[in-house]
Structures are given as structure tokens and as C-alpha cells.
Amino acid sequence: MPYILISTQIRLEIGPTIVGDESSDPELMEKLGATRRTVLGNNFAEYFVNEPPRVTLNKLENLGYRVVSMTGVGQTLVWCLHKE
């Protein structure tokens, strides 16, 4: 899986950071130290870490990922990363 999206709420820029969905690579999620959860009201699971996005971005860079784009969507910050 060469692409990954991570996101956080603007008001929670120190964490948690959402790092994957229920279809994400479990090995990568383990390397990031991510925990799987289902938020009340959602019918899907997501992986998150209790670290700020900066820490997660640094970990992903060390694993060979590069930021392709970043945007703000409402109150959410989203980064798209790619690994060759």
C-alpha cells in the first residue's frame, strides 16, 4: 500500500492523529504504534496514535514515505503520503 492519509482536528493539533482505516496495513499500523477503535456513531473502524501529526510524519518519513499534499478540510488537517 504505497499511499497513506493521516489527519487530526485543528483544535487537537497535539494529538490524537488518525493514521488509517480498517483496511490499513496492520504491519504499518504496528510500526506506528496505532490502536484500532470505532467511534460511537460510526460504522467503521480507524487507527489512531496519541501523538501529534509532526511525530507521526517523522516516523513515516523514516519508513520511506514522503508528503505529497496537505490540506485543511473544515476543522480537519489532512496529509497524503506516498512511498516509492
C-alpha positions, -999 to +999 in steps of 0.1 A: +000+000+000+020+030-012-004+058-001-015+067+034-037+095+047-032+109+082-054+136+098-061+155+130-086+181+142-072+216+143-081+220+179-063+187+187-031+195+169-011+178+197-030+146+191-045+122+186-036+116+150-057+093+128-034+072+107-055+046+090-088+029+084-100-007+088-083-016+055-049-003+065-018-024+066-016-040+101+022-042+100+025-005+092-001+003+120+020-017+144+052+002+134+034+035+141+021+022+175-015+027+163-046+015+181-078+004+163-110+020+175-146+025+165-161+059+175-196+058+188-220+065+159-196+054+132-200+021+114-162+019+106-130+014+125-100+037+124-064+035+136-050+064+158-019+073+178-019+097+208+010+117+192+009+150+173+010+148+135+046+160+134+058+129+153+038+106+130+051+124+099+087+119+112+080+082+117+066+078+083+095+097+067+119+072+084+098+044+069+103+059+033+071+079+030+070+114+016+043+141+019+025+145-015-001+171-003-016+187+027-049+205+031-074+217+056-110+204+053-133+223+077-117+218+112-095+188+100-059+188+087-051+161+062-018+149+049-014+125+019+019+105+018+034+081-007+061+055-006+080+046-038 
